[in-house]
Amino acid sequence: MKSIVAFIIGCEIAFWIFVLAGLISRYIFRRKKTGAVLLYCTPVIDLILLVLTVIDLRGGAVASTAHGLAAIYIGASIAYGHAMINWADVRFAHRFAGGPAPQKKIKIGKEHARNERRGWYKHAIAWIIGCGILYGMILMVNAESRTEVFVQVIRTWSIVLAIDFVYSFSYTLWPRASKNTVSDKT
């Protein structure tokens, strides 16, 4: 279990190292192609984590929550990775290449509600990918006694996804109003 946790931590560190190296190459050294290659390498990190997790399980390891976290990490990395890289890219371009300032997040009204729904859609994509990986590992190991924790991870994540749905879509029904709205009771 300790090794899979180390793999997850290592992959998260590697993800940000590749992002940072890609952005430095792109904006500081003006090597756009090199920067693009480094940024496009980030999905390879997910593949490496998946392979290491499968090797660990095929080697006889009993599935643990850490193995489940690897699937969650991969799902989240695929669903949110592009947005995280874009977030960093905009800030790096602004700081080092004279790009426009990052836009502030809208915190009121219909646009805020739309952003909350988009966030939930990404969460749902991460859930689909992560649960697909978990089910794939359950089938691969083919021993219920060694993979029962994966079912619990799926249940827990499903509850979190449902709570996120209620939270995210509540803004569609009840959009946030501006704090500066003046009351009609003057």
MODELLER restraints for C-alpha pairs under 7 A, 6 or more apart:
rsr = mdl.restraints
at = mdl.atoms
rsr.add(forms.Gaussian(group=physical.xy_distance, feature=features.Distance(at['CA:1:A'], at['CA:64:A']), mean=6.80, stdev=0.5))
rsr.add(forms.Gaussian(group=physical.xy_distance, feature=features.Distance(at['CA:1:A'], at['CA:66:A']), mean=6.50, stdev=0.5))
rsr.add(forms.Gaussian(group=physical.xy_distance, feature=features.Distance(at['CA:4:A'], at['CA:53:A']), mean=6.74, stdev=0.5))
rsr.add(forms.Gaussian(group=physical.xy_distance, feature=features.Distance(at['CA:4:A'], at['CA:66:A']), mean=6.35, stdev=0.5))
rsr.add(forms.Gaussian(group=physical.xy_distance, feature=features.Distance(at['CA:4:A'], at['CA:67:A']), mean=6.52, stdev=0.5))
rsr.add(forms.Gaussian(group=physical.xy_distance, feature=features.Distance(at['CA:5:A'], at['CA:66:A']), mean=5.96, stdev=0.5))
rsr.add(forms.Gaussian(group=physical.xy_distance, feature=features.Distance(at['CA:7:A'], at['CA:49:A']), mean=6.57, stdev=0.5))
rsr.add(forms.Gaussian(group=physical.xy_distance, feature=features.Distance(at['CA:8:A'], at['CA:49:A']), mean=6.94, stdev=0.5))
rsr.add(forms.Gaussian(group=physical.xy_distance, feature=features.Distance(at['CA:8:A'], at['CA:70:A']), mean=6.16, stdev=0.5))
rsr.add(forms.Gaussian(group=physical.xy_distance, feature=features.Distance(at['CA:11:A'], at['CA:45:A']), mean=6.02, stdev=0.5))
rsr.add(forms.Gaussian(group=physical.xy_distance, feature=features.Distance(at['CA:11:A'], at['CA:49:A']), mean=6.77, stdev=0.5))
rsr.add(forms.Gaussian(group=physical.xy_distance, feature=features.Distance(at['CA:15:A'], at['CA:42:A']), mean=5.67, stdev=0.5))
rsr.add(forms.Gaussian(group=physical.xy_distance, feature=features.Distance(at['CA:15:A'], at['CA:45:A']), mean=6.65, stdev=0.5))
rsr.add(forms.Gaussian(group=physical.xy_distance, feature=features.Distance(at['CA:18:A'], at['CA:38:A']), mean=5.72, stdev=0.5))
rsr.add(forms.Gaussian(group=physical.xy_distance, feature=features.Distance(at['CA:18:A'], at['CA:39:A']), mean=6.19, stdev=0.5))
rsr.add(forms.Gaussian(group=physical.xy_distance, feature=features.Distance(at['CA:18:A'], at['CA:42:A']), mean=6.42, stdev=0.5))
rsr.add(forms.Gaussian(group=physical.xy_distance, feature=features.Distance(at['CA:19:A'], at['CA:39:A']), mean=5.56, stdev=0.5))
rsr.add(forms.Gaussian(group=physical.xy_distance, feature=features.Distance(at['CA:19:A'], at['CA:85:A']), mean=6.78, stdev=0.5))
rsr.add(forms.Gaussian(group=physical.xy_distance, feature=features.Distance(at['CA:21:A'], at['CA:38:A']), mean=6.80, stdev=0.5))
rsr.add(forms.Gaussian(group=physical.xy_distance, feature=features.Distance(at['CA:22:A'], at['CA:34:A']), mean=6.99, stdev=0.5))
rsr.add(forms.Gaussian(group=physical.xy_distance, feature=features.Distance(at['CA:22:A'], at['CA:35:A']), mean=3.86, stdev=0.5))
rsr.add(forms.Gaussian(group=physical.xy_distance, feature=features.Distance(at['CA:22:A'], at['CA:36:A']), mean=6.35, stdev=0.5))
rsr.add(forms.Gaussian(group=physical.xy_distance, feature=features.Distance(at['CA:22:A'], at['CA:38:A']), mean=4.87, stdev=0.5))
rsr.add(forms.Gaussian(group=physical.xy_distance, feature=features.Distance(at['CA:22:A'], at['CA:39:A']), mean=5.31, stdev=0.5))
rsr.add(forms.Gaussian(group=physical.xy_distance, feature=features.Distance(at['CA:23:A'], at['CA:35:A']), mean=5.99, stdev=0.5))
rsr.add(forms.Gaussian(group=physical.xy_distance, feature=features.Distance(at['CA:23:A'], at['CA:89:A']), mean=6.68, stdev=0.5))
rsr.add(forms.Gaussian(group=physical.xy_distance, feature=features.Distance(at['CA:23:A'], at['CA:92:A']), mean=6.92, stdev=0.5))
rsr.add(forms.Gaussian(group=physical.xy_distance, feature=features.Distance(at['CA:25:A'], at['CA:31:A']), mean=5.19, stdev=0.5))
rsr.add(forms.Gaussian(group=physical.xy_distance, feature=features.Distance(at['CA:25:A'], at['CA:32:A']), mean=6.71, stdev=0.5))
rsr.add(forms.Gaussian(group=physical.xy_distance, feature=features.Distance(at['CA:25:A'], at['CA:34:A']), mean=6.35, stdev=0.5))
rsr.add(forms.Gaussian(group=physical.xy_distance, feature=features.Distance(at['CA:25:A'], at['CA:35:A']), mean=4.83, stdev=0.5))
rsr.add(forms.Gaussian(group=physical.xy_distance, feature=features.Distance(at['CA:26:A'], at['CA:32:A']), mean=4.48, stdev=0.5))
rsr.add(forms.Gaussian(group=physical.xy_distance, feature=features.Distance(at['CA:26:A'], at['CA:35:A']), mean=4.72, stdev=0.5))
rsr.add(forms.Gaussian(group=physical.xy_distance, feature=features.Distance(at['CA:27:A'], at['CA:93:A']), mean=6.63, stdev=0.5))
rsr.add(forms.Gaussian(group=physical.xy_distance, feature=features.Distance(at['CA:27:A'], at['CA:96:A']), mean=6.24, stdev=0.5))
rsr.add(forms.Gaussian(group=physical.xy_distance, feature=features.Distance(at['CA:27:A'], at['CA:97:A']), mean=6.04, stdev=0.5))
rsr.add(forms.Gaussian(group=physical.xy_distance, feature=features.Distance(at['CA:28:A'], at['CA:96:A']), mean=6.75, stdev=0.5))
rsr.add(forms.Gaussian(group=physical.xy_distance, feature=features.Distance(at['CA:46:A'], at['CA:74:A']), mean=5.59, stdev=0.5))
rsr.add(forms.Gaussian(group=physical.xy_distance, feature=features.Distance(at['CA:53:A'], at['CA:67:A']), mean=6.58, stdev=0.5))
rsr.add(forms.Gaussian(group=physical.xy_distance, feature=features.Distance(at['CA:57:A'], at['CA:63:A']), mean=6.72, stdev=0.5))
rsr.add(forms.Gaussian(group=physical.xy_distance, feature=features.Distance(at['CA:58:A'], at['CA:141:A']), mean=6.85, stdev=0.5))
rsr.add(forms.Gaussian(group=physical.xy_distance, feature=features.Distance(at['CA:62:A'], at['CA:146:A']), mean=4.84, stdev=0.5))
rsr.add(forms.Gaussian(group=physical.xy_distance, feature=features.Distance(at['CA:62:A'], at['CA:147:A']), mean=6.88, stdev=0.5))
rsr.add(forms.Gaussian(group=physical.xy_distance, feature=features.Distance(at['CA:63:A'], at['CA:146:A']), mean=5.61, stdev=0.5))
rsr.add(forms.Gaussian(group=physical.xy_distance, feature=features.Distance(at['CA:63:A'], at['CA:147:A']), mean=5.16, stdev=0.5))
rsr.add(forms.Gaussian(group=physical.xy_distance, feature=features.Distance(at['CA:63:A'], at['CA:149:A']), mean=6.52, stdev=0.5))
rsr.add(forms.Gaussian(group=physical.xy_distance, feature=features.Distance(at['CA:64:A'], at['CA:149:A']), mean=6.09, stdev=0.5))
rsr.add(forms.Gaussian(group=physical.xy_distance, feature=features.Distance(at['CA:65:A'], at['CA:149:A']), mean=6.41, stdev=0.5))
rsr.add(forms.Gaussian(group=physical.xy_distance, feature=features.Distance(at['CA:68:A'], at['CA:134:A']), mean=6.84, stdev=0.5))
rsr.add(forms.Gaussian(group=physical.xy_distance, feature=features.Distance(at['CA:68:A'], at['CA:150:A']), mean=5.98, stdev=0.5))
rsr.add(forms.Gaussian(group=physical.xy_distance, feature=features.Distance(at['CA:68:A'], at['CA:153:A']), mean=6.28, stdev=0.5))
rsr.add(forms.Gaussian(group=physical.xy_distance, feature=features.Distance(at['CA:71:A'], at['CA:130:A']), mean=4.83, stdev=0.5))
rsr.add(forms.Gaussian(group=physical.xy_distance, feature=features.Distance(at['CA:71:A'], at['CA:133:A']), mean=5.98, stdev=0.5))
rsr.add(forms.Gaussian(group=physical.xy_distance, feature=features.Distance(at['CA:71:A'], at['CA:134:A']), mean=6.31, stdev=0.5))
rsr.add(forms.Gaussian(group=physical.xy_distance, feature=features.Distance(at['CA:72:A'], at['CA:130:A']), mean=5.00, stdev=0.5))
rsr.add(forms.Gaussian(group=physical.xy_distance, feature=features.Distance(at['CA:74:A'], at['CA:130:A']), mean=6.58, stdev=0.5))
rsr.add(forms.Gaussian(group=physical.xy_distance, feature=features.Distance(at['CA:75:A'], at['CA:126:A']), mean=4.15, stdev=0.5))
rsr.add(forms.Gaussian(group=physical.xy_distance, feature=features.Distance(at['CA:75:A'], at['CA:127:A']), mean=6.42, stdev=0.5))
rsr.add(forms.Gaussian(group=physical.xy_distance, feature=features.Distance(at['CA:75:A'], at['CA:129:A']), mean=4.93, stdev=0.5))
rsr.add(forms.Gaussian(group=physical.xy_distance, feature=features.Distance(at['CA:75:A'], at['CA:130:A']), mean=4.51, stdev=0.5))
rsr.add(forms.Gaussian(group=physical.xy_distance, feature=features.Distance(at['CA:76:A'], at['CA:126:A']), mean=4.77, stdev=0.5))
rsr.add(forms.Gaussian(group=physical.xy_distance, feature=features.Distance(at['CA:78:A'], at['CA:126:A']), mean=6.95, stdev=0.5))
rsr.add(forms.Gaussian(group=physical.xy_distance, feature=features.Distance(at['CA:79:A'], at['CA:122:A']), mean=5.53, stdev=0.5))
rsr.add(forms.Gaussian(group=physical.xy_distance, feature=features.Distance(at['CA:79:A'], at['CA:125:A']), mean=5.92, stdev=0.5))
rsr.add(forms.Gaussian(group=physical.xy_distance, feature=features.Distance(at['CA:79:A'], at['CA:126:A']), mean=5.14, stdev=0.5))
rsr.add(forms.Gaussian(group=physical.xy_distance, feature=features.Distance(at['CA:80:A'], at['CA:122:A']), mean=6.62, stdev=0.5))
rsr.add(forms.Gaussian(group=physical.xy_distance, feature=features.Distance(at['CA:90:A'], at['CA:102:A']), mean=6.18, stdev=0.5))
rsr.add(forms.Gaussian(group=physical.xy_distance, feature=features.Distance(at['CA:91:A'], at['CA:102:A']), mean=6.26, stdev=0.5))
rsr.add(forms.Gaussian(group=physical.xy_distance, feature=features.Distance(at['CA:93:A'], at['CA:99:A']), mean=4.95, stdev=0.5))
rsr.add(forms.Gaussian(group=physical.xy_distance, feature=features.Distance(at['CA:94:A'], at['CA:100:A']), mean=5.48, stdev=0.5))
rsr.add(forms.Gaussian(group=physical.xy_distance, feature=features.Distance(at['CA:94:A'], at['CA:101:A']), mean=5.59, stdev=0.5))
rsr.add(forms.Gaussian(group=physical.xy_distance, feature=features.Distance(at['CA:106:A'], at['CA:112:A']), mean=5.50, stdev=0.5))
rsr.add(forms.Gaussian(group=physical.xy_distance, feature=features.Distance(at['CA:108:A'], at['CA:175:A']), mean=6.79, stdev=0.5))
rsr.add(forms.Gaussian(group=physical.xy_distance, feature=features.Distance(at['CA:108:A'], at['CA:176:A']), mean=4.77, stdev=0.5))
rsr.add(forms.Gaussian(group=physical.xy_distance, feature=features.Distance(at['CA:108:A'], at['CA:177:A']), mean=5.60, stdev=0.5))
rsr.add(forms.Gaussian(group=physical.xy_distance, feature=features.Distance(at['CA:108:A'], at['CA:178:A']), mean=6.06, stdev=0.5))
rsr.add(forms.Gaussian(group=physical.xy_distance, feature=features.Distance(at['CA:109:A'], at['CA:175:A']), mean=5.18, stdev=0.5))
rsr.add(forms.Gaussian(group=physical.xy_distance, feature=features.Distance(at['CA:109:A'], at['CA:176:A']), mean=5.44, stdev=0.5))
rsr.add(forms.Gaussian(group=physical.xy_distance, feature=features.Distance(at['CA:109:A'], at['CA:177:A']), mean=6.10, stdev=0.5))
rsr.add(forms.Gaussian(group=physical.xy_distance, feature=features.Distance(at['CA:110:A'], at['CA:175:A']), mean=6.39, stdev=0.5))
rsr.add(forms.Gaussian(group=physical.xy_distance, feature=features.Distance(at['CA:113:A'], at['CA:171:A']), mean=4.90, stdev=0.5))
rsr.add(forms.Gaussian(group=physical.xy_distance, feature=features.Distance(at['CA:113:A'], at['CA:172:A']), mean=5.20, stdev=0.5))
rsr.add(forms.Gaussian(group=physical.xy_distance, feature=features.Distance(at['CA:113:A'], at['CA:175:A']), mean=6.32, stdev=0.5))
rsr.add(forms.Gaussian(group=physical.xy_distance, feature=features.Distance(at['CA:116:A'], at['CA:168:A']), mean=4.96, stdev=0.5))
rsr.add(forms.Gaussian(group=physical.xy_distance, feature=features.Distance(at['CA:117:A'], at['CA:168:A']), mean=5.58, stdev=0.5))
rsr.add(forms.Gaussian(group=physical.xy_distance, feature=features.Distance(at['CA:117:A'], at['CA:169:A']), mean=6.08, stdev=0.5))
rsr.add(forms.Gaussian(group=physical.xy_distance, feature=features.Distance(at['CA:120:A'], at['CA:164:A']), mean=6.65, stdev=0.5))
rsr.add(forms.Gaussian(group=physical.xy_distance, feature=features.Distance(at['CA:120:A'], at['CA:165:A']), mean=6.27, stdev=0.5))
rsr.add(forms.Gaussian(group=physical.xy_distance, feature=features.Distance(at['CA:120:A'], at['CA:168:A']), mean=6.35, stdev=0.5))
rsr.add(forms.Gaussian(group=physical.xy_distance, feature=features.Distance(at['CA:131:A'], at['CA:154:A']), mean=6.31, stdev=0.5))
rsr.add(forms.Gaussian(group=physical.xy_distance, feature=features.Distance(at['CA:134:A'], at['CA:150:A']), mean=6.24, stdev=0.5))
rsr.add(forms.Gaussian(group=physical.xy_distance, feature=features.Distance(at['CA:138:A'], at['CA:147:A']), mean=5.88, stdev=0.5))
